[in-house]
Structures are given as C-alpha cells and as structure tokens.
Amino acid sequence: MGKGGANGAIRSHVSKISLEMENHQLTTYAHTFQRILSAFLILILLGTLLSPLQVGAEQQGAAQTEQTDRSSEIRAKVEQAVEKTKNYYLQNPPDYSSYTSHSNYWLLSALWGTGVDLKNDIPWKENASPWNPTSYWTVGKETASSTANEDAGIAIGSIVLGKNPYKFGKRNIMQDLVAKQKDNGSFSTIWGEPWSLIALDLMEAEYDQEKHIQYILSKQNPTTGYFGDSDVTGWMLIALAPHMDRPDVKAAVDKTVQGILENRSKETGEVMGQMFGENANSVAPIINGLAAVGEDLFSEKWTMETTQLGSVNLIERFVDRYQLEDGRFTWQENRLGSWQMATEQGLLAISDAVAGKSTFMRLSDYKQQQLNKETNVSVRVEGIQETLLTDEAVQVQTFMESANAFDATKQALDKANIPFQGATSYISQIGPDKHATFGVWDGWQYIVNNEYPAVSAGDYNLEEGDDIVWFYGNVGDIYQGYDGADEVEELTLRPTISIAPKLLAGKDIEVTVTATHNVFDASYNLVKQNEVAKIQDATIYFDGATYKTDADGVARIPGEKARVGTYELKVTKDVEGSYPRLLRQAKKIIIEEDPDGGVVPSDKTVTLSVEKRTVGLGDSIAPTEVALHDGDTAFTLMKRVADQKEITVDYSGSGAGVYVQAIDGLGEFDHGPQSGWMYSVNGTFPEISAGTYMLQDGDVLRWHYTKDLGQDLQDGTPSDTKIDLQQVISGASKWIGENRDFSTYDHFIDWDVLGLARAGKPVPESYYTAVENYVKAQNGEFRKVTDYERMALAVTAIGKNPKAIAGYDFIEKIYNNPRMTMQGTNGVIFALLALDAKDSKIPEDAVWTRAKLVDWLLTQQNSDGGFPLAEKTASDVDMTAMALQALANYQDTQEVKTATTKAVEWLSQQQLAEGGFQSAGSINSESISQVIIALTSLGIDAEDTRFVKEKGTLLTAFQTFINKDGGMSHTAGGESNYMATQQGLLALAAYDRLQADKTTVYDMSDVETSQPTISFSDVPKDLFGAEEILELAGQGIISGYPDGTFKPKRQVNRGEAAILFMKALDLKVPQAPVGFKDVAKSSIYYEAAHATKEAGIFVGYGTGATFGATDKLSREQMASVIVRAFGLEATNEKVDVKDLSSVSRAHRKDVEILYQNGITSGVGQGKFDPKGSVSRAHFAVFLSRALKNNQ
C-alpha cells in the first residue's frame, strides 16, 4: 500500500495501518495571458463548455493515432469502470456532517473529474454536504495551518467546491502557504511536495517557483527516474506536467516515464516501487501521473508480455485486479482494507486516463473560465487644470469577486504611470493635484456612469462597460452656513448639455448648459432636491473655436460654422487659480445636410480615396465609404468630404469646366511638367470632366496624383510604387518625437527607440536614463521574458551594452529564462533576435541555446506553413512574419530553409488583392510592416513578384496608412497611433537598409557599443578605486545595489569573489561538478564556487571538500586566488614586505608574486596586512589590475 496521499500517514482498516492523504499548497496571483488564451481556444474548438471529463477525452481522442482493436476494448472497459465507481458514490453519497477536513479534496476532485456537479448531482443527506453550515469547508479556519499539506488540500478543495481559498474563514490560505516555503525552495516532505506545486500552479501564486522546481528535480533518482516510491513518483508527474515546456522538466519527466516503463515486473507487469506490497494506492498515482504527462495508457506502449500472465495492460490490470463489482476499489487484491482511500485514488486515476489530462490541469482550465473574472471598464481623470487621463480602457481581473472602482482606478493610473496617493476609502492626490489645494471642501470625487455612488471606490462593485470618472472640485451640493459650499457658483457640478436632436448644415446650433444640485441646511437636512442651475460663462469648444454661455446657460454656434460631419463638442468651466466649476464633459454631435438646401439625403454610398502614392506620401483620404447625395459628381463629392476633413482643395471653374489644381497642398507641376490630379471610377479613367461625371450607388471613386499624365497609373494602381523613403521616415520620426515622452519609461517606448535608431535618427538621451531607473526599481526582475528581450534590442540599437543594463545582464536573463515559452512563440522569436543582434555568446549549458530555440520554434510551425501565437492555434500573419525574422540567420540548415520557404509561400497566399493583410479581424498596417521586415531580413525585396497582387503591392498598400501628420494608422483612415507608427518606421528602416546594402534591421553588428555611463551615489571621483569600480561596472563584471550605492567599504566574502572571477573570466560551470559539501545547489554561490574550483582558483579548505562561501576573504587568500586566476608568475625582483613572515606559508609565495606583478603595493609602511579583510573597492582595484596585466 502506498502513502495514499498527503500526510504520508498510512491507514488501512484491514492491515491496521492508517494512511491519510498528504495535501499540498496553492497560492494566489492574477492569471497569465497564455493560460487565458489556452482556455479561450479550448472554448472556441469545442463550441460550448463540456464536462471536465468530456473536454479531456475529446482532446486526447483528437490527438491519438489510430489504435488497435485491443486498445479500444481496454478504453471501453475503463470507461465502464469510471461510470461504475461514479454511480457508487451517487447512490452512496459521502457524509460530511461529522468529520470533514482538507483530505476531503481527494474524493471531491475525483468526482469533479468525472463530470459530476457536486452540488446538484449528488443526493446529499440533510447537513451531509460540504456546504452545510458546520462543515470544515463552510466554517474555514481561525488560525494558520501547521503544514503546507493542509493549505494545499484546502486550496484544491476550495476550487472544486467553488469557494475562495483567499477567504477561508479568517485565513488567506494562499498567503499562509507561500509563507511556508523554506530557503531550499521546499514546502513539505517529499510526499507532500508535488501537492504544494499543484496547488500553487492552480492559484497562479507569486512565489519562488524556480527554486521550488529545482528542489523537486534534485530529488529525482538519476538511475531509475523515480522520486522515491511509486506514490510520490506519480504525484510528481502530475505536478510537473504543466511545466513540460521547460527543457529540464521535460528531460526529468521523460526519464521518469522511461523508468516506469522499463522497470515493470517481467512476471506480472506490476510497477516497481510499491510500499507494503502490491496495492491499488501505489499503482493509482502512477496511472495519474502518466495520464497527466500525455501518455496513452490504452496503447500498446503500456501493454507488455509477462512470463506469468501473458499480455498485460497496466490500466486494465489495475481495474481487473482492484475494482469490486459495486464500483469500489480494494486496497490489495482480494483484501478490502482501506477501501475509501483506494476508491478515491482509483477513481481519480482511471478518470484521468480516460480524459487524457489530469483533473488538476482541467480544474485550472475551469478556474480560468468560471472563477476568474474579467471586467472591462474605462477610467477618465479630470484634474485642476487639465485632463490627466483620457478614457483609459482597463480590464480588471478578480477571483470570484466583483471588480471595484478603486482597483480599476489604480490599474488605469499605474498603466499610465500617473502617481497617486490614497486607499480604497479615499484618494487624496492624483498626479500633481492634492486635495484641499484651495482650502475649501475641494478634493477628488468620482462618478460611475454619470452617477454619484453612495459608497467609497473600494466598495463600489463594477459591471462590464462601466465608465468611471474622477474629477477634482468642490462638493456638488449647497450646505447652508458653511464657507465654500453655500453658493451655486462655488460648487463643482456635472453639466447637462442640451442640443436639438437634429442639426442641419448652415443652421445655428444652440447649446444649453445646466446642472442639478441639492440644498441642505446647517443640520444637513435636505431642503431642496434636484435644483436646476443655469451655467453662465461655461466654455464651449467646437471645431477649433470657443463660445461662452450667457446668463441663461446658452451659447450659439453660428450657422456658417455648422458644416456636415461628426464632431465632438466639449464643455468646461475652469477658473484660473481655483478648482473647476464643472466636470469637463464632451458630447458627440452629427450635422446633416439641410434637405431644404436642395440636396436630399440618401442611403446610397460611394467609396472615396484621395491618393498621393506615386510620390510616396500615402493617402490624404484613405478609402472610406461616404454618403452619395442626389446630383453628386466626382468633383462635388470629393470636395464635400475634403471640406469636412478640413483638407484644402484648390480648383477653378465649375461643371464641365472644373479643374482641380491642388489637393492637400500637393499641386500640379510640383513633380514635373506632367504632374497633376486625375480621377478614376471603378478602375477606369472617364474621358469627361469630374464636374459632370454623375456617380452611382456603389461606385469606387479614386483621385490620384500622377507624375507623368497617368502613365504611372495602370488600371488605377500606381506603377511607380517606390515610397519617398527618407521623407516618410522623417515624418514618422518627427511624429514619434512629438508624441512620445522618452523621459518616462513605458513598455512600448523601446519600439520607438528601435525604429528611430535603425532609421538613423537620434534617440533622446533621457531614454536610457529612464530605462536604468526602471530596471533598478524592479531590481532587474521581470516576469515576462519579452521584457528582457525588448529592452535588450533597444539598448543594443543605441550602442549600449545589454549585458550591463543598470548592472544587470539581460542576455543571461534571456538564455537562462525559465519562462521562455510562457508567451507562446513570442518569447522564443525575440530571444533569437535579441541574442543574434550582436552575436551574443551563449554558454553550452544555458537553459536555452540557439539550437534549442530554433528547434522549438520549428516545432510550432503549422502544416499550412504559417506560425501561430500558441501551439495548436491558427497561423497568424504577424507571428509568421516575426518567426521568419528570427530564423533569417539560420538559412544554412535545411530544416530552417524548408520551413522558411513554406512560411513565405503561406504569407504570399494570405496577401489580399490590394497588397495588404487581414489579421485579428482588420486590414491593418502592422501586418504589412512585419512582412516587410521579414522579407528584408531574408534579403527579399518588398516588391518581389510573390508579393505583387492584382491591385497592389506591399508598398502601395502601406501608403494608405500614412497620415498627414507623419504618423501611421492601425486601419486606413484612422488616427496615427504609436504602435502602427513604431512598426511602420521599423519596416521602412528595414527596407531602406536593404536598398542601401546595409545590415538588416535586427543585425546590429554595425552599431558601435559605447561604454555605459555608470555612477554610484557613494563613489565620488576621489574615492580610492573609483576609476576601477566604474570601469568594471561598465563591463558588467561588478554591480551596485538597488538603492544606487556600491558600498565600497563592505567586506568581500569568498562566494562573492568567486562570482566576480566567474564574470571577469567568463568561466563555465562543469557539467559534473565535484561538489563542495557546504554549498547547496540552491545557493547563489553554487555555480561560481564550482566554476572557480574547476578553474583551479578556489581549492577549498583542508581536503577541498568545503568552500566557506560566506567567510570573509582575507588579503593573503586574495593574493593566492588572483595568482591562480590569472596565472601570474614570479620574477627575479626582490620584494621587501615587512610583515611577510605573518603571511601563512601556503600564501606567502603568492603575496610576493602579487607585488612583483604590480597588483599591490601594500597598505603602507611596507606592510601587506595578510589577515586583514578585503573591501569591495580594494577587490575592484586588484581585479582590474590583474585583468590589465593579463592582456
């Protein structure tokens, strides 16, 4: 019998040995994008939510290869076994009226895994369900659990029951669980460890997961692959299954599976490692674990020929041997024993085998879909003098609870990098604006959907689509007898903007501004309710002009300003030197044609564009659908829409004699004697004047600029598609410079920098300062690998060293990142780009070598040739293009070359007739940009014949997104935005570099790396060793502390010295290190200690078995390790050291060599001070001198 679960205590009614399942932990955190995506894709594939068992079974069935008749027979038998045991519990429900504990999660999980609705499907007896008022699961806990096992069981059981482990009675179970992690990364005994990991994964906890997993892997038997007995080995597979994207975990799992397979009994087919004889409780975990890591238990792989029983399938024998007719499982064959535990584990095992996925991974999917909540809202912040935040869309993620207004506000402000002070009950400051600035009742208030909530922001539960507005002002009601709140003019009110429902062109527009308020007496009794105030001197902003309201709250916009179109009308009442008197509000208005003016509105439409593509300036009016009025000609429609968009049109004449001279500043003869404007309708050029050509419903009207009387316009498509690269690049660069703040770091500014730098444009110096400050504030730790990759690319592009960003080596953090594939293909793609940008050296023992990255990326390619964001999802244009960018440097291998050919062909097939691409539901500029970058990375011209379509090319399509302001839009006709402009600039830089025969945009071998300017607040210029400290810091060998100090006087210990030698000499960790017994594998000194021992620098104490990592390094020890590290040799020079006799015999010769090589001159008065300590400043000096001596 195995340990049966969590506590490792053995229980059995027959054998009188009690076994209680050992439980494990869980922890909290917000769900990650990759998990959300996985859950979403499953929903899409299935079309509806299936039961947990159905989901897993259908997924496995889809992936299985054709099975033999025998495997189908075994599966059917096991499916019947699942139903038999499930029905036993439906007919004999458990009773939780008297004894309940965290161990209940075993049975609850097993039943949930079969698809049972625990609350509704089971005929619970009165007060017998886990939801009864006295149940352990209802009451919760008053005090912290004594073991991580109990915490883990509570966490898992809570999710199964739809309860909240963050609020289990008076305990936050996840917080309790995380607090139990030990220094070595563990939480419990070896039997409990996997359940801690399962629980923590389920709740997406924030803790030292890396150390935890490393601890678990260290417990694997290198020979058998087991982690102890069969029980814990199976559970470890369950726990490690979600982490198989890590190479080290995948290798460990493969070894375990192979160990189970190879060590089955030749006589009976039983698995090895069972305690207390062969028993169901020890086999069930093995089945659980194998199913969790994707093994098909019904296949021939798990069927073997035995000497005693003939052909034996592992799971079939388990069911035949241990399941009773009524559905229960016995502990041992023909021995009932502790049947409860055996049945719980047995049901969990066989249901997981049928599902092809562990219950706990399915439970995680369920949590993501049903218990994690996402509420999309918008947040606006109106400050004293200006709008601080404009309708920031945020998605608030919560667990089993509604999002509140404070959380949404905090998230929006954090996202926009706007500082604030306050808590859930009250916010006292946002940005520069503090409450009581003007000494009255002024401060921060909020409304939701234009209504004042009756509770604080932290208590206001949000609903999908809510609009939150924070505004600074005085109170909104009159309080008689109180200064600052007893006159309407002193209040801050929410305006009501009243405008006629139908507005006509040429007619005056009357805008009335009013507001309501209440009146209270000095005792706070309501005197008047909803009093209407007419707002005088409010400012109306409309179409670039301002108007003031009169004493009746009315402002009039003259008819000549009322032109056809859609506008935003804004109302404010800001007071100089005081708080606002109105909440700034805006209202959308639509002005229509006046039907009495001779033009009758129509439902008919025409698609219009005004194109300057032949001169590389994109479109003044991107293709857009506009209303067709009766009598519209090719000229009148174009002129009306241009006027609405405030685009100038210079023309002469009318009707048949109309002649267009210039549009949007581009005129005839500007590009030669044959240049000017022409128009086409439905792809043909009419031979009559645009002033007489009558348009029809559905026509496509295009006004083109030509340089040679239309020869460059073939079938309406410019033949000269060459963009004026330098002009467009300059325009985009200018737009970025005017619209992006480089002094404040955000997660997108790096792409601005990359585009500017690779286009040869200057990057503000404030950017790198902002990066360094941001990295220091985060202590160099980021959850997403793309954060490291993005910053590494940007700083490399501006000539900085990615191995020394604020003292942190981002290159190492990339190639040793444990979360490389957490973001799907993104992480791997940009890892290759960042590592290859300057051909960074990657150690052979890195977690991710180039070969591993390329091999992994190739496995993600779909059969159609495209690449997806996540495995088993549809190919995506952007991801395919970016994958090609990453693979561009590896075309010398046949596998990559073949994959590249398929991917390029797939992209060509996705290209639309007009030359662009549709991705994520829209035709957008970013997809074109990525394809241009991909092709240029491969040395392919953007006008390669494979990418020239019927109506356009990549370049002609791209031009439709270039705006007048120099920026690029996401969709044609939209406003310029930073993401489209960033990617567009990078694409044009890539194309320009190809044309100029320069290195590709991501090949930065042409960038000269400058030494970073590094400073420490406690290292003045006149400090001993200042020059050497800054020099080594610039090389990434030595670093300071997060608070910006270096602590030059702090003493160096042996472990720290080893780390510095490892960095300075680029030492590698031996593959099979002969360990120091006092340096644990989890120690930060482990790698350096063994690398320096292998290099012969540190030899250890005594026989070399101990290292003494935290022992202070003495000066005589320093002498020996420097001599060994750099191979310094003695000279004939006589050395006069007055205290040489005080130097230990083992170090004396090395001290002399140090003097002879000019590394030291002693501490003064001819002495060396051999027993003295070594400060960080002194070590920097010695190390720097030795490095230079060695050159």
Secondary structure, DSSP 8 states (H G I E B T S, - for coil): ----SSEEEEE-TTTT-EEEE-----------HHHHHHHHHHHHHHSS---HHHHHHHHHHHH-----HHHHHHHHHHHHHHHHHHHHHHHS----SS---GGGHHHHHHHHHTT--TTTTS---TT-STTSTTSHHHH-BSS--SSHHHHHHHHHHHHHHT--GGGBBTB-HHHHHHTT--TTS--S-TTTHHHHHHHHHHTT--S-HHHHHHHHHHTS-TTT--SSSHHHHHHHHHHHGGGTTSHHHHHHHHHHHHHHHHTS-TTT---S--TTSS-HHHHHHHHHHHHHTT--TTSGGGEEEETTTEEEEHHHHHHHHHB-TTS-B-SBTTB-SSHHHHHHHHHHHHHHHHHTS-HHHHHHHHIIIIIEEEEEEEEEEE-SSSEEEEEEEEEEEEESS--BHHHHHHHHHHHTT--EEE-SS-EEEETTEETTTTSSS-EEEEEETTB--SS-GGG-B--TT-EEEEEEES-SSEETTSTTSSSGGGS-B--EEE--SSEETTS-EEEEEEEEEEEE-TT--EEEEEEEEE-TT-EEEETTEEEE--TTSEEEE-GGG--SEEEEEEEE---TTS--SB--EEEEEEEE--GGGT----S-EEEEEEE-GGGT--EEEEEEEEE--TT-BHHHHHHHHHHHTT--EEEE--GGG-EEEEETTEETTTTSTT-EEEEEETTB--SS-TTT-B--TT-EEEEEEESSTTTTEETTEES-----HHHHHHHHHHHHHHH--TTS--TTHHHHHHHHHHTT----THHHHHHHHHHHHTTT--SSHHHHHHHHHHHHHTT--GGGBTTB-HHHHHHT-TTTTTTTHHHHHHHHHHHHTTT----TT-SS-HHHHHHHHHHT--TTS-B-SSTTS--BHHHHHHHHHHHGGGTTSHHHHHHHHHHHHHHHHH--TTS--EETTEE-HHHHHHHHHHHHHTT--TT-GGGEETTEEHHHHHHTTB-TTS-BBSSTTS-B-HHHHHHHHHHHHHHHHHHTT---TT--TTS---------TT--TTSTTHHHHHHHHHTTSS---TTS---TTSB-BHHHHHHHHHHHHT----SS----TTS-TTSTTHHHHHHHHHTTS---BTTTTB--TTSB-BHHHHHHHHHHHHT----S-----TTGGGS-HHHHHHHHHHHHTTS---SBTTB--TTSB-BHHHHHHHHHHHHHHT-
